[in-house]
Amino acid sequence: MLSLFKHAVSLMLLMTLLLSCCKDRNKKTTVEKELPNIVYILADDLGYGDLTALNAKSGVSTPNMDSIVENGIYFSDAHSNSSVCTPTRYGILTGRYAWRSRLKEGVTWGYSLPLIGKEQITVASFLSTNGYQTACIGKWHLGLEWQAKDKNKPIRQVQWSEVLAKGEDSNVDFSHPVSGPNTLGFDYSYIIPASLDMAPYVYIENDLPTALPTAYTNGKDQAIEGRGVFWRAGEMAPDFDFYNVLSHFTDKAVAYIQEQSKNKKPFFLYFPLTAPHTPWLPTEEVKGKSQAGRYGDFVKMVDNTIGEVMASLKKSGQLENTLVIVTSDNGSHWIPEDMERYVHRANYVFRGYKADIYEGGHHVPYIAQWPERIKAGSHSKQTICTTDLIATLAGMLNVELPNHAGVDSYNLWPAYIGEDHQSIRDYTIHHSVNGSFAIRQGKWKLNMCSGSAGWSYPNPETIEKDELDLPQMQLFDLETDLVEKNNIAAKYPEKVKELRMALLKIIRDGRSTEGTLQQNDVVGNWLQLDKLKKLENSQINKE
């Protein structure tokens, strides 16, 4: 009798355990299904003032981006971590300021080595470990680990105005797999190596070129072709058509979204566009559709691309549970000559443009939509940075980031859903094309340089050429002087000192968020200090 009782008790315990396991398994499946898809669209050189919803005087009609603003949220104080391409992309994917890497100024090029180390945690690898399918479709521009044909010779590096002449050999073995996005957490990738004006011109799908670059392009010269129609000469694959690249990537992205609708796992699509960066190549469908010339028409094409992505999400039944983010890697390259010709202001009221330390270089549009969580018509004045993506997604998923990941990334998720009641970022660091710094705290912005530190006047070259006697630092109160017209550094020397010392500390510490770092994680940060030390004892007494 006792034996029978023990058997019955054991059976009941076993059934309880089985039911518990089934319940947990069902719970896990439900949670997985509830996780949102994430589509991150990174426009290339899109200005804050290009969007009609953000600039009533925009010369471009942008109904698709405007719809995201209407049905989601826009951040009016959003910034790329750099004012040029590569470093911003590094910051987005790693949550680290790019000056912590080997890239202290400028950008990588088509044949450059990888900037992100395989050991680094990226947005893609983080999401992958948390149940996501991940994909990168579009412009990479973070370096690739090409294989050399002749192991005894280096791969030819080509940058700025340098080109490979027809018949010259880059020494790249294009038949060999190249190490790129797929080694950094992406399950699928379809990319071009760098900007659309940088060789080699080849599509790479999951580490292999879709066609060998056996052709050659002589390039385009905008002095002949017209403003914005420019690309460098170099190696090109026979299946590469400059005029079709944006449309081709859009088709790939739409196909990926449709395919993932059949997958039980949520997906993350990183979709870095090639536009409206040069070459400006609007299709016949959008030509003449803006009041900002060829550039404005190309922006219109970008808006159409975003519209196709949104339509694909809606058609596949995934729109309601998808977080869509649209932003830009830096300000627009909309120069004074363009402003003289058109009423359009691509960079809104901001001073300067792409490459600059001024707001026009890094103050970017940042809009997001997720019908299930983000209230329609929301607006946030939080100061945010493109490095914040990884921490924000961790906050959204309620998952803790490893201590050494996203060292310059803040969780902005409370701002997305209207639960932020105070400033989230302590400081925000800006970086120009020539490696100059600025630091932002609240209304204060300290530019640690003279002039633009980029391409707009006065830049380093014109300062030297015209023998301009300019202050070595510039302090602005953005609350009253958003256009950065009045340098008040001489009036507030204590604020200059405070911000300068804060910047030095952030560099020395190896991170700007709370946490600790191993000593080897900080290696390389000191390389920037030589620039800062020159300014520590400088006199702030010039108006």
C-alpha positions in Angstrom: 0.0 0.0 0.0 2.8 2.4 0.9 4.6 1.4 -2.3 1.5 2.3 -4.3 1.2 5.6 -2.5 4.8 6.5 -3.3 4.3 5.6 -6.9 1.2 7.8 -7.1 3.1 10.7 -5.5 6.0 10.3 -8.0 3.6 10.2 -10.9 2.0 13.4 -9.7 5.4 15.1 -9.3 6.4 14.0 -12.8 3.2 15.3 -14.4 3.6 18.7 -12.5 7.1 18.9 -13.8 6.1 18.2 -17.4 3.2 20.7 -17.2 5.6 23.3 -15.9 8.1 22.7 -18.7 5.4 22.9 -21.3 4.1 26.1 -19.7 7.6 27.6 -19.7 8.2 26.6 -23.3 4.9 28.1 -24.4 5.7 31.3 -22.4 9.1 31.5 -24.1 7.5 31.1 -27.6 5.0 33.8 -26.7 7.7 36.2 -25.6 9.7 35.5 -28.8 6.7 36.3 -30.9 6.1 39.5 -28.9 9.6 40.9 -29.6 9.4 43.6 -32.2 11.2 43.6 -35.5 13.7 46.4 -35.9 14.4 48.3 -39.1 17.2 50.9 -38.9 17.4 53.0 -42.0 20.5 55.1 -42.2 20.4 57.8 -45.0 23.7 59.0 -46.3 24.2 62.8 -46.0 20.5 63.6 -45.4 20.0 66.9 -43.6 17.6 67.8 -40.9 16.0 70.5 -43.1 15.3 68.0 -45.9 12.2 66.7 -44.2 9.0 68.7 -44.8 7.8 67.7 -41.3 10.9 69.2 -39.7 11.3 72.2 -42.0 8.2 74.0 -43.3 10.5 75.7 -45.9 11.9 72.5 -47.3 12.1 72.4 -51.0 11.4 68.6 -51.1 8.2 66.8 -50.5 8.8 63.9 -48.1 5.4 62.3 -47.4 6.8 58.9 -46.2 9.2 60.3 -43.7 6.6 62.9 -42.6 4.2 60.0 -42.0 6.7 58.4 -39.6 6.8 61.7 -37.8 3.0 61.9 -37.7 2.6 58.3 -36.5 5.6 58.1 -34.3 8.2 60.3 -32.7 10.8 62.8 -33.8 13.9 63.9 -31.8 14.7 67.6 -32.5 18.1 67.4 -30.7 19.6 64.3 -32.4 23.2 64.0 -33.4 25.5 61.7 -35.4 28.6 61.0 -33.3 30.7 62.3 -36.2 30.2 64.7 -39.1 31.3 62.1 -41.7 30.4 58.6 -42.8 32.7 55.9 -41.4 33.0 57.0 -37.8 29.2 57.4 -37.4 28.7 53.9 -38.7 31.2 52.6 -36.2 29.4 54.4 -33.4 26.0 53.1 -34.4 27.1 49.4 -34.5 29.4 49.4 -31.5 28.0 52.1 -29.2 31.5 53.6 -29.0 32.8 56.9 -30.2 35.0 56.1 -33.3 37.9 58.2 -32.0 38.4 55.3 -29.5 39.4 53.2 -32.6 42.4 53.6 -34.8 40.4 56.1 -36.9 41.3 59.5 -35.5 40.1 61.5 -38.5 38.7 61.1 -41.9 37.0 57.9 -43.2 37.9 54.4 -44.4 38.0 53.7 -48.1 37.0 50.9 -50.5 40.1 48.8 -49.9 40.6 49.7 -46.2 41.0 47.0 -43.5 38.1 46.4 -41.0 37.6 49.1 -38.3 35.5 47.0 -36.0 37.3 44.1 -34.3 35.8 40.6 -34.4 35.9 40.5 -30.6 33.7 43.6 -30.3 30.0 43.3 -29.4 27.9 45.0 -32.1 24.2 45.7 -32.3 23.9 42.7 -34.6 25.7 40.3 -32.4 23.9 41.5 -29.3 20.5 41.1 -31.0 21.5 37.7 -32.4 22.2 36.4 -28.9 18.8 37.6 -27.9 16.7 35.7 -30.5 16.9 37.9 -33.6 17.7 37.2 -37.2 20.0 39.9 -38.4 20.8 41.4 -41.8 22.8 44.3 -43.3 21.8 45.5 -46.8 23.4 48.6 -48.3 26.5 50.7 -47.9 29.1 49.2 -45.4 32.0 51.7 -45.3 33.7 50.2 -42.3 36.5 48.4 -44.0 36.8 44.8 -45.1 39.4 42.1 -44.7 40.3 41.5 -48.3 42.5 38.6 -49.3 45.7 39.5 -51.3 46.6 37.7 -54.5 50.2 38.1 -53.8 50.7 37.5 -50.1 54.1 39.3 -50.2 52.6 42.5 -51.4 50.1 44.8 -49.6 46.7 45.6 -51.0 46.7 48.9 -52.8 45.2 51.7 -50.7 43.3 54.3 -52.7 41.8 57.4 -51.1 40.7 61.0 -51.7 41.8 61.9 -55.2 43.9 58.8 -55.8 42.6 56.2 -58.3 43.7 52.9 -59.8 44.5 53.5 -63.4 43.0 51.1 -65.9 45.2 48.0 -66.0 46.7 48.6 -62.5 46.2 45.8 -60.0 44.8 46.4 -56.5 46.2 43.0 -55.5 42.8 41.9 -54.1 41.7 38.3 -54.7 38.0 39.0 -55.4 37.4 35.2 -55.8 38.2 34.7 -52.2 35.7 35.3 -49.4 36.1 38.7 -47.7 35.6 39.1 -43.9 32.9 41.7 -43.3 29.4 42.1 -41.7 28.9 38.3 -41.4 31.8 38.1 -38.9 30.2 40.9 -36.8 26.9 39.3 -36.0 24.9 39.6 -39.2 23.3 36.4 -40.5 22.8 37.9 -44.0 24.6 40.7 -45.8 24.4 42.3 -49.2 26.6 45.4 -49.4 28.9 47.6 -51.4 32.3 48.2 -49.7 32.1 52.0 -49.2 30.4 55.1 -50.6 29.0 55.0 -54.1 31.9 57.3 -55.3 34.6 54.9 -54.0 36.1 51.9 -55.8 35.9 48.9 -55.9 32.4 49.0 -57.3 31.1 45.5 -56.5 28.2 43.9 -54.7 29.2 41.5 -51.9 26.7 38.9 -50.7 27.5 37.0 -47.6 31.3 37.7 -48.0 31.5 36.9 -51.7 31.3 39.3 -54.7 28.3 38.6 -56.9 30.5 39.2 -59.9 34.3 39.7 -60.2 35.3 43.3 -61.0 36.6 42.6 -64.4 35.3 45.9 -65.8 36.6 49.5 -65.2 34.9 52.9 -64.9 36.7 56.1 -65.8 34.6 57.9 -63.2 32.6 61.1 -63.4 33.7 64.6 -62.9 31.1 67.0 -61.5 32.9 69.9 -63.1 31.8 68.4 -66.4 28.7 66.4 -65.5 27.2 69.0 -63.1 27.1 69.5 -59.3 26.9 66.2 -57.4 27.5 63.8 -60.3 30.8 62.4 -59.3 32.5 59.1 -58.7 36.1 58.0 -58.8 37.7 55.8 -61.5 38.4 52.3 -60.6 37.6 48.6 -60.6 34.0 47.7 -61.3 32.0 44.5 -61.6 30.0 44.0 -64.9 26.7 43.7 -62.9 27.2 47.1 -61.2 25.1 50.0 -62.5 25.6 53.3 -60.6 22.1 54.6 -61.6 20.4 51.5 -60.2 22.2 50.9 -56.9 19.6 52.6 -54.5 16.7 50.8 -56.3 18.6 47.5 -56.2 19.2 47.8 -52.5 15.6 48.8 -51.9 14.4 45.6 -53.8 16.7 43.5 -51.6 15.5 45.1 -48.4 11.8 44.6 -49.4 12.5 41.0 -50.4 14.2 40.4 -47.0 11.2 41.9 -45.1 8.7 39.7 -47.0 10.8 36.6 -46.4 11.1 37.3 -42.7 7.3 37.4 -42.4 7.4 33.6 -42.6 10.0 33.3 -39.8 9.0 32.9 -36.2 12.0 34.8 -35.0 12.0 38.6 -35.0 14.4 40.3 -37.3 16.8 43.3 -37.3 17.5 44.9 -40.6 20.3 47.5 -40.8 19.6 49.3 -44.0 22.3 52.0 -44.7 21.4 53.8 -47.9 23.8 55.1 -50.5 21.8 58.4 -50.9 21.6 61.3 -51.0 25.4 61.1 -50.9 27.1 61.8 -54.3 26.7 60.8 -57.0 23.3 62.4 -57.1 21.5 60.1 -59.6 17.7 60.5 -59.3 15.7 58.3 -61.6 13.3 59.6 -64.3 10.4 58.9 -61.9 11.6 61.7 -59.5 13.4 64.1 -61.7 12.1 67.6 -61.4 9.9 66.6 -58.4 11.6 69.0 -56.0 12.6 72.6 -55.7 16.1 71.8 -54.8 17.6 70.6 -58.1 19.2 67.2 -58.6 20.0 66.9 -54.9 16.4 67.5 -53.9 15.1 65.0 -56.5 17.5 62.4 -55.0 16.2 63.1 -51.5 12.7 62.5 -53.0 14.0 59.1 -54.1 15.2 58.4 -50.6 11.7 59.2 -49.3 10.3 56.8 -51.9 12.6 54.1 -50.7 11.4 54.5 -47.1 7.9 54.4 -48.4 8.6 51.0 -50.1 10.0 49.6 -46.9 6.9 50.8 -44.9 4.6 49.4 -47.6 6.4 46.0 -47.4 6.0 45.9 -43.6 2.3 46.7 -43.9 1.7 44.2 -46.8 3.4 41.4 -44.8 1.4 42.2 -41.7 4.5 43.2 -39.7 4.1 47.0 -39.5 2.3 47.1 -36.1 5.0 45.2 -34.3 8.1 46.7 -36.0 10.3 49.5 -34.6 11.4 51.6 -37.6 14.1 54.2 -37.1 15.2 56.6 -39.8 18.2 58.9 -39.4 21.4 60.2 -41.1 25.1 59.5 -40.7 25.8 63.3 -40.8 24.6 66.6 -42.1 23.9 67.3 -45.7 26.7 68.5 -48.1 24.5 71.4 -49.1 27.0 74.2 -49.7 26.7 78.0 -50.0 26.5 77.9 -53.8 23.4 75.6 -53.5 21.8 78.0 -51.0 22.3 80.8 -53.4 20.6 78.9 -56.1 17.7 77.4 -54.2 15.5 78.5 -51.2 15.9 75.0 -49.8 17.9 74.7 -46.6 19.0 71.0 -46.3 20.6 71.7 -42.9 17.8 73.8 -41.6 19.0 76.9 -39.8 22.2 75.3 -38.6 25.7 76.7 -39.3 28.0 74.7 -41.6 27.4 71.4 -43.3 28.8 67.8 -43.6 32.4 67.4 -42.1 32.0 70.4 -39.7 32.1 70.6 -36.0 29.2 73.1 -36.3 25.7 71.8 -35.9 25.2 71.5 -39.6 27.8 68.7 -39.6 26.1 66.5 -37.1 22.6 67.7 -36.1 20.5 65.2 -38.0 16.9 64.1 -38.4 16.0 61.2 -36.2 12.5 59.7 -36.4 10.9 56.5 -35.2 7.7 54.6 -35.3 6.3 51.5 -33.5 2.5 51.6 -33.4 2.3 49.2 -30.5 4.5 51.2 -28.2 5.3 54.7 -29.5 2.6 57.3 -29.2 1.7 58.9 -32.5 2.7 62.6 -32.8 5.4 62.4 -30.1 8.3 64.9 -29.9 11.4 64.6 -27.7 13.8 67.3 -26.9 16.3 64.9 -25.3 19.9 65.3 -26.6 20.6 62.0 -28.3 23.4 60.5 -30.3 23.7 57.7 -32.8 25.9 55.8 -30.4 22.9 55.3 -28.2 21.3 52.5 -30.4 22.7 49.4 -28.6 21.8 50.6 -25.1 18.4 51.8 -26.2 17.6 48.4 -27.7 18.9 46.7 -24.6 16.6 48.9 -22.6 13.6 48.2 -24.9 14.3 44.4 -24.5 15.0 44.8 -20.8 18.3 43.0 -21.2 21.5 44.1 -19.5 24.5 44.9 -21.8 27.8 43.4 -20.9 30.0 45.9 -19.0 32.5 46.4 -21.9 29.8 46.8 -24.6 28.4 50.2 -25.7 30.7 52.3 -23.5 29.3 55.5 -25.0 25.8 54.4 -25.5 22.9 55.6 -23.3 19.5 54.0 -23.0 17.1 56.4 -24.6 14.1 54.0 -24.6 12.3 56.0 -21.9 12.3 59.0 -24.3 10.8 56.9 -27.1 7.8 56.0 -25.0 7.4 59.3 -23.1 8.7 58.1 -19.7 11.7 60.3 -19.5 11.5 62.9 -16.8 15.0 64.3 -16.9 18.0 64.6 -19.1 19.4 61.2 -19.9 22.8 62.0 -21.4 25.4 63.7 -19.2 27.7 64.8 -22.1 27.7 64.3 -25.8 31.0 64.4 -27.8 31.1 65.6 -31.4 33.9 65.0 -33.9 34.8 66.6 -37.2 36.4 65.3 -40.3 39.8 66.5 -39.3 39.6 65.0 -35.8 38.6 68.1 -33.8 36.3 67.7 -30.8 33.3 69.5 -29.4 31.6 68.6 -26.1 27.9 69.3 -25.3 26.2 69.6 -22.0 22.7 70.8 -21.8 22.6 74.2 -23.6 26.3 74.5 -23.7 28.6 73.5 -26.5 32.3 73.9 -26.5 34.1 73.6 -29.9 37.7 72.7 -29.2 39.0 74.4 -32.3 39.0 77.5 -34.5 36.5 77.7 -37.3 34.6 74.8 -38.7 37.3 72.1 -38.4 35.7 70.7 -41.6 34.8 72.0 -45.0 32.8 75.2 -44.5 34.4 78.6 -44.1 36.5 79.2 -42.1 38.2 75.8 -42.3 41.8 74.9 -41.4 43.1 75.7 -44.9 41.4 79.1 -45.2 42.4 80.1 -41.7 46.0 79.5 -42.6 45.7 81.0 -46.1 43.9 84.1 -45.0 46.0 84.4 -41.8 42.8 84.7 -39.8 43.3 85.5 -36.1 40.6 83.3 -34.5 40.0 82.1 -30.9 41.3 78.6 -30.3 38.0 77.5 -28.7 34.4 78.5 -29.2 31.7 78.3 -26.6 28.0 78.6 -27.6 24.7 78.8 -25.7 22.5 76.8 -28.1 19.4 77.8 -26.2 19.7 81.4 -27.4 22.2 80.9 -30.2 21.4 77.8 -32.2 23.1 79.1 -35.3 26.5 79.4 -33.3 27.0 83.0 -34.2 28.3 84.4 -30.9 31.4 82.9 -29.3 31.1 83.5 -25.6 34.2 81.6 -24.5 35.9 84.7 -23.2 32.8 85.6 -21.1 32.6 82.2 -19.4 36.1 80.9 -18.8 35.0 78.7 -16.0 32.5 76.9 -18.2 35.2 76.4 -20.8 37.5 74.9 -18.2 34.7 72.7 -16.9 33.7 71.3 -20.3 37.3 70.9 -21.4 38.2 68.8 -18.2 35.0 66.7 -18.7 36.1 65.9 -22.2 39.6 64.9 -21.0 38.1 62.6 -18.4 35.8 60.9 -20.9 38.8 60.2 -23.2 41.0 59.0 -20.3 38.3 56.8 -18.7 37.7 55.0 -22.0 34.0 55.4 -21.6 31.3 58.1 -21.1 28.8 55.8 -19.4 28.9 54.2 -15.9 31.1 51.0 -15.6 34.7 49.9 -15.6 37.1 49.0 -18.3 40.1 46.6 -18.5 43.3 48.5 -19.1 43.7 47.1 -22.7 40.2 48.6 -23.5 41.6 52.1 -22.9 44.7 51.7 -25.1 44.6 54.1 -27.9 42.4 56.8 -26.2 45.5 58.7 -25.2 46.4 59.2 -28.8 43.9 62.0 -28.9 45.3 63.8 -25.9 48.1 65.6 -27.8 45.5 67.7 -29.5 43.8 68.5 -26.3 46.9 69.3 -24.3 47.8 72.0 -26.8 44.6 73.7 -25.8 44.8 73.3 -22.0 46.9 76.4 -21.5 45.6 78.4 -24.4 44.2 82.0 -23.8 40.5 82.4 -24.3 40.6 86.1 -24.8 39.9 86.6 -28.5 36.4 87.6 -29.7 
